[in-house]
Amino acid sequence: MKLAVVGGGWAGLSAAIRLTQAGHGVVVYESAATPGGRARRVPWRPLGVDIDNGQHILLGAYAATLGLMDELGLEQEAMFHRMPLSIESADGGFRLKAPGIASPLNLLLGIAGARGMRAGERMSLIAAVARLRLSGWRTSADATVGDWLAETRQSPQMIASFWRPLCVAALNTPVEQASAQLFAHVLRDSLGGRRSATDMLLPRVDLSALWPDQAVRRLATGPAGSAAWRPSHTVRQLSMGDDRIELDGASYDAVILAANAASAQTLLTQLPARPGSTDYLAMLSAFTYLPIATLTLQLESPWPDPAPMLLLREDPARLQFGQWLFNRKAYAKTPGATEAALLHVVVSDARALLGHGRQAAIPAIIEQVREQTRHRAPMPKVLREHLIVEKRATFAAVPGLRRPPNATPWPGIWVAGDWTDTSYPAVLEGAVVSGKRAAEALMSAFRGQTPYGV
């Protein structure tokens, strides 16, 4: 078949690789010049180095992503700094580190030896996870994470030190608004899985080099020798002809729209109405988007602190919005002198930061880092800073949100993305899973019925 994928992010490339493995010709259209979508490298031109448009961590539970990397011939050990579950505050007041032993004993021993927890808080944490496990990792459909934390009697200290940062990191949504069920799915696949599932994976290379670059190389050429990878091409027109789908004047047997939900909606509204199409478009328009900010700091010299990742305590009244601190020197793959001197500060829900403006927030966050790491090796002088804000980085993972399936009401057209109904929040694993599912659904439809799969 001659197929097209609109979007060269993690979902689109996952779909394209699966389709090419099955022997189909695929053309991937990507509006950016670099593969990876909302998880890709960008140049920091004053320094002549590449950084990511947002710092990400992955989990050992991400079977689809890790499996895809294996299929592409990539060595995980070379690509990731892998470490057991570890949450440590920059100020030293909290530390939970799971030892490298079988699950769930690793979590129990990690909690038993944690710093900054009272005995009652340890028991409440263990009881909350055990209760979720016994329930089959199910919560009330309309419950927020905040509701669940109150129900399981988590203390304000534990919420601030453990649950809140974990929830915001996983769902990019505050505990007061985040879906408890989606959070339970994350806990199920990490704390409820094998020991390695809780491992934290920090990319040693930029997010495009992690696997999207290799995926583009694997695509080689598309149908009839045409270029299979078409960067810097934003698809503007989508139409349906006789047994064909038209994209910007090019004809295909079928298409997977793997752009963001808003872009997919824009293209689908160009098509004639079909049974169920109004409801489907309504799902696409129901998302509320949240920004994620990553502040990169160039230091005068590499910071010798060995911790690759630290939790920052927020103080919004002082514009100290930083939530996680990453020391590039501690985990990058053979970093050069410039790259080794980089720190990344992540703000998973950056609405408050944007409300105060960059000029006010950046120095406040730098001071936050310096204050909270004073007991550690002194942080070298900051020479430059670079703030990247992805304003539509993620959707608000709220209870009751209806997310669309991969199949659309229009024959011959499927969608893929972390915003589809994956049972995950907006994480990289969800994007990879969605792309693979969309490709499988497309091929299944073609095998059994008409070219349009209906």
C-alpha positions in Angstrom: 0.0 0.0 0.0 1.0 3.6 -0.5 0.5 5.2 2.9 1.1 8.6 4.6 1.7 9.6 8.2 1.2 13.3 9.1 3.5 14.1 12.0 7.0 13.0 12.6 6.9 12.9 16.4 7.0 9.8 18.6 3.6 8.6 17.6 4.0 9.2 13.9 7.4 7.5 13.6 6.2 4.6 15.7 3.4 4.1 13.2 5.6 4.5 10.2 8.2 2.0 11.4 5.4 -0.6 12.1 4.0 -0.1 8.6 7.3 -0.3 6.8 8.1 -3.5 8.8 5.0 -5.0 7.2 6.3 -4.0 3.7 4.2 -0.9 3.0 5.5 2.3 1.4 5.2 5.2 3.8 5.7 8.9 3.5 6.0 10.9 6.7 5.2 14.6 6.7 6.7 16.7 9.5 6.2 20.5 10.0 9.5 20.8 11.8 13.0 20.3 10.4 13.9 17.7 13.1 12.2 14.5 14.0 10.6 14.0 17.5 7.7 16.4 17.6 7.2 17.7 21.2 10.3 15.7 22.3 13.1 16.7 20.0 16.4 18.5 19.9 16.8 22.2 19.3 20.0 24.2 18.7 21.2 26.6 21.4 23.1 28.7 18.8 25.1 31.0 21.1 26.8 27.9 22.6 26.8 25.8 19.5 25.2 22.9 21.3 22.0 21.0 20.9 19.5 20.7 23.8 16.0 19.4 24.0 12.8 21.4 23.7 11.9 19.8 27.1 13.7 17.6 29.5 12.2 14.1 29.8 12.7 11.0 31.8 11.4 7.6 30.9 10.6 4.5 33.0 11.7 0.9 32.8 8.0 0.2 32.4 7.9 1.8 29.0 7.9 -1.6 27.1 6.7 -0.2 23.8 9.4 2.5 23.6 12.2 0.2 24.7 11.0 -2.5 22.4 11.0 -0.1 19.5 14.5 1.0 20.3 15.6 -2.7 20.3 14.0 -3.2 16.9 16.0 -0.2 15.6 19.2 -1.8 16.8 19.9 0.8 19.5 21.8 -0.2 22.7 19.8 0.9 25.7 22.8 1.1 28.0 24.4 3.5 25.6 21.3 5.6 25.3 20.2 5.9 28.9 21.5 6.5 32.3 19.5 3.9 34.2 19.0 4.2 38.0 16.6 2.6 40.5 13.6 4.7 41.6 15.1 7.7 43.4 13.5 10.9 44.6 15.8 13.2 46.5 15.2 16.8 47.4 17.9 19.3 46.5 17.8 20.6 50.1 18.5 17.2 51.6 15.2 17.1 53.5 13.7 14.1 51.7 15.1 11.0 50.1 13.5 7.8 48.9 15.7 5.3 47.0 14.6 1.8 46.1 17.3 -0.8 46.2 18.0 -3.0 43.2 16.1 -6.1 44.5 12.8 -7.8 43.5 9.5 -6.0 43.5 7.6 -5.2 45.8 10.4 -5.7 48.4 12.4 -2.9 46.7 9.7 -0.4 47.3 9.1 -1.5 50.9 12.8 -1.3 51.8 13.0 2.0 50.0 10.2 3.4 52.1 11.6 1.9 55.3 14.9 3.7 54.7 13.5 6.9 53.4 14.7 10.2 54.9 12.1 12.8 55.8 9.2 10.4 56.6 7.6 9.8 60.0 6.6 6.2 60.9 2.9 6.9 60.3 3.6 8.4 56.9 5.6 5.3 55.9 2.7 3.1 56.8 0.1 5.3 55.0 2.3 5.2 51.8 2.6 1.5 51.9 -1.2 1.1 52.7 -2.2 3.4 49.8 -0.2 1.4 47.2 -1.3 -1.9 48.7 -4.9 -0.8 48.5 -4.5 0.2 44.9 -3.0 -3.1 44.1 -5.8 -5.1 45.7 -8.4 -3.0 43.8 -6.9 -4.0 40.5 -5.4 -0.5 40.2 -8.9 1.1 39.9 -10.2 4.3 41.5 -13.4 6.2 41.2 -13.8 7.4 37.7 -14.5 11.0 38.7 -11.9 11.2 41.5 -8.9 13.5 41.4 -5.5 12.6 42.7 -6.3 15.0 45.5 -9.4 13.1 46.4 -7.5 9.8 46.5 -4.8 11.3 48.7 -7.4 12.5 51.2 -9.1 9.1 51.1 -5.9 7.3 51.8 -5.0 9.8 54.6 -1.7 11.0 53.2 -0.1 13.8 55.3 0.4 17.3 54.0 4.2 16.6 54.3 4.0 13.5 52.2 1.8 15.2 49.6 4.3 18.1 49.3 7.4 15.9 49.3 6.4 12.8 47.4 2.9 12.7 45.9 2.6 16.2 44.4 5.9 16.2 42.5 5.3 12.6 41.4 1.8 13.4 40.1 2.9 16.6 38.3 5.9 14.8 36.7 3.7 11.9 35.5 0.5 13.8 34.5 1.7 17.4 34.2 -1.5 18.3 36.0 -1.9 19.5 39.6 -3.2 17.0 42.1 -6.3 19.0 42.7 -7.3 18.5 39.0 -5.5 15.3 37.9 -7.4 12.1 37.2 -6.8 9.5 40.0 -7.4 6.7 37.5 -4.7 7.8 35.1 -2.3 8.2 38.0 -3.2 4.7 39.1 -2.3 3.4 35.7 1.1 5.0 36.0 1.6 3.4 39.4 0.4 0.1 38.2 2.9 -0.1 35.4 5.8 1.1 37.6 5.3 0.3 41.3 3.1 -2.6 40.4 5.4 -4.2 37.9 8.7 -6.0 38.0 11.7 -4.4 39.7 13.1 -2.8 36.6 9.8 -1.2 35.8 10.5 1.4 38.4 13.9 2.3 37.0 14.3 5.9 35.9 15.9 6.4 32.5 17.6 9.7 31.8 18.5 10.1 28.1 22.3 10.4 27.6 21.7 11.8 24.1 19.2 14.4 22.8 15.7 13.2 22.3 15.9 13.1 18.5 19.1 11.0 18.7 17.5 8.7 21.2 15.6 6.9 18.4 13.7 9.2 16.0 16.9 9.9 14.0 17.4 6.2 13.5 13.7 5.7 12.6 14.1 8.3 9.8 17.2 6.5 8.5 15.3 3.2 8.6 12.4 4.7 6.5 14.8 5.1 3.6 12.7 5.9 0.5 8.9 5.8 0.2 6.5 4.7 -2.5 8.0 4.6 -6.0 11.3 5.9 -4.8 9.9 9.1 -3.3 11.4 10.6 -0.2 9.9 8.9 2.8 10.9 11.7 5.3 9.5 15.1 4.3 10.5 17.6 7.0 9.5 21.3 7.1 6.2 20.4 5.4 3.0 21.3 7.2 0.0 19.5 5.6 -2.7 22.0 4.8 -5.3 20.1 2.8 -7.0 16.8 3.4 -9.7 15.4 1.1 -11.3 12.0 0.1 -11.5 10.9 -3.5 -12.6 7.7 -5.2 -10.9 5.0 -3.0 -8.1 7.4 -2.2 -7.1 10.0 0.4 -5.6 13.3 -0.8 -2.9 15.2 1.1 -1.8 18.5 -0.4 -2.5 17.0 -3.8 -0.7 13.7 -3.3 -2.8 10.5 -3.3 -2.6 7.7 -0.8 -4.5 4.5 0.0 -4.8 5.5 3.7 -3.5 8.1 6.1 -2.6 8.3 9.8 -2.9 11.7 11.3 -0.2 11.8 14.1 -0.1 15.6 14.7 -1.5 17.2 17.9 -5.3 17.0 18.5 -5.9 20.6 17.3 -4.1 20.0 14.0 -5.9 16.7 13.5 -9.2 18.5 14.1 -8.3 21.2 11.6 -7.7 18.7 8.9 -10.7 16.4 9.7 -13.1 19.4 9.5 -12.3 19.7 5.8 -14.0 16.3 5.2 -17.7 15.7 4.6 -19.7 14.8 7.7 -20.3 11.1 8.4 -22.2 9.2 11.1 -20.4 9.9 14.4 -18.2 12.6 13.0 -19.7 15.4 15.1 -19.1 13.5 18.3 -15.6 12.6 17.2 -14.7 16.2 16.5 -16.1 17.2 19.8 -13.7 14.9 21.6 -10.8 16.6 19.7 -11.9 20.0 20.8 -12.4 19.2 24.4 -8.7 19.2 25.4 -7.3 21.9 27.6 -3.6 22.3 27.1 -0.9 23.1 29.7 2.6 24.5 29.1 5.8 22.9 30.2 9.0 25.0 30.7 12.6 23.9 30.7 15.3 26.4 31.9 18.8 25.5 30.8 21.7 27.1 32.6 25.2 27.3 31.3 27.6 27.2 34.3 31.2 28.6 34.4 32.4 25.1 35.0 30.8 21.7 35.4 29.0 21.2 38.8 30.7 18.3 40.6 27.5 17.3 42.5 27.0 13.6 41.5 23.2 13.5 41.7 21.8 13.5 38.1 18.3 14.5 39.2 17.0 16.4 42.3 13.6 17.5 43.5 13.1 21.3 44.0 10.7 22.7 46.6 8.5 25.3 45.0 7.8 28.7 46.5 5.4 30.5 44.1 5.2 33.6 46.3 8.9 34.1 45.5 8.5 33.1 41.8 10.5 29.9 42.5 8.6 27.6 40.2 11.3 25.0 39.6 10.3 21.4 40.3 13.1 19.2 39.0 16.8 19.8 38.6 19.0 17.8 36.2 22.8 17.9 36.1 23.9 17.1 32.6 27.5 16.2 33.7 26.2 13.3 35.8 24.4 11.4 33.0 25.3 12.7 29.5 27.1 10.4 27.1 30.7 11.6 26.9 29.7 15.3 27.3 32.0 18.0 25.9 33.1 20.8 28.2 30.2 23.0 27.3 27.5 20.3 27.6 29.0 19.0 30.9 28.4 22.5 32.4 24.7 22.5 31.7 21.8 22.3 34.2 18.2 21.9 33.3 15.3 23.0 35.5 11.8 21.7 34.7 8.5 23.3 35.4 5.9 20.7 34.5 2.9 23.1 34.8 4.2 26.4 33.8 1.1 28.5 33.8 2.1 30.5 36.9 5.6 31.1 35.4 4.1 32.5 32.2 1.8 34.7 34.2 4.8 36.5 35.8 7.0 36.7 32.7 10.4 35.3 31.9 12.4 38.3 33.1 11.1 38.0 36.6 10.9 34.2 36.8 14.4 33.2 35.5 16.5 34.9 38.2 14.1 33.7 40.9 14.5 30.1 39.7 18.3 30.5 39.6 18.2 31.7 43.2 15.9 28.8 44.1 18.5 26.3 42.8 21.4 28.1 44.6 19.5 28.3 47.9 18.4 24.7 47.9 21.8 23.3 47.0 23.9 25.3 49.5 24.8 22.2 51.6 26.2 20.5 48.4 29.2 21.3 46.3 28.9 25.0 45.5 27.1 25.7 42.2 29.4 27.5 39.8 28.5 30.9 38.4 25.7 31.0 35.8 27.0 32.4 32.5 23.9 32.1 30.3 20.3 30.9 30.5 17.8 29.7 27.9 14.1 29.2 28.7 12.0 27.0 26.4 8.3 27.0 26.9 6.1 24.5 25.0 2.7 26.2 25.5 0.7 23.2 24.3 3.1 20.6 25.5 0.4 18.4 27.2 -3.3 18.1 27.8 -4.8 18.5 31.3 -5.3 14.9 32.5 -8.6 15.5 34.3 -11.3 13.0 35.3 -14.0 12.2 32.8 -12.0 13.3 29.8 -13.2 11.4 26.7 -10.2 10.7 24.4 -10.7 9.6 20.8 -9.9 6.1 19.6 -7.4 5.5 16.7 -10.2 4.8 14.3 -12.1 7.8 12.9 -15.6 7.9 11.3 -13.8 8.6 8.0 -12.8 5.5 6.1 -9.1 5.3 5.3 -8.1 7.7 8.1 -6.7 6.9 11.5 -5.2 9.1 14.2 -2.3 8.6 16.6 -0.9 10.6 19.5 -0.5 10.6 23.3 -3.9 12.3 23.3 -5.7 9.3 22.0 -7.3 6.7 24.3 -4.2 4.9 25.4 -5.0 4.6 29.2 -1.8 6.6 29.8 -1.5 10.4 30.5 0.4 12.5 27.9 3.7 10.6 28.2 6.1 9.4 25.6 5.2 5.8 26.0 1.6 6.7 25.3 2.6 8.2 22.0 4.6 5.2 20.9 1.8 2.8 21.9 -0.8 4.9 20.0 1.3 5.0 16.8 1.7 1.2 16.9 -2.0 0.6 17.5 -3.0 3.0 14.7 -0.7 1.1 12.3 -2.1 -2.3 13.4 -5.7 -1.1 13.0 -5.0 0.3 9.5 -3.4 -3.0 8.4 -6.1 -5.1 9.9 -8.8 -3.1 8.1 -7.1 -3.5 4.8 -6.5 -7.2 5.2 -10.2 -7.9 6.0 -12.2 -5.5 3.9 -12.2 -2.6 1.4 -9.3 -0.2 1.0 -11.2 2.2 3.3 -11.5 -0.4 6.0 -15.3 -0.1 6.5 
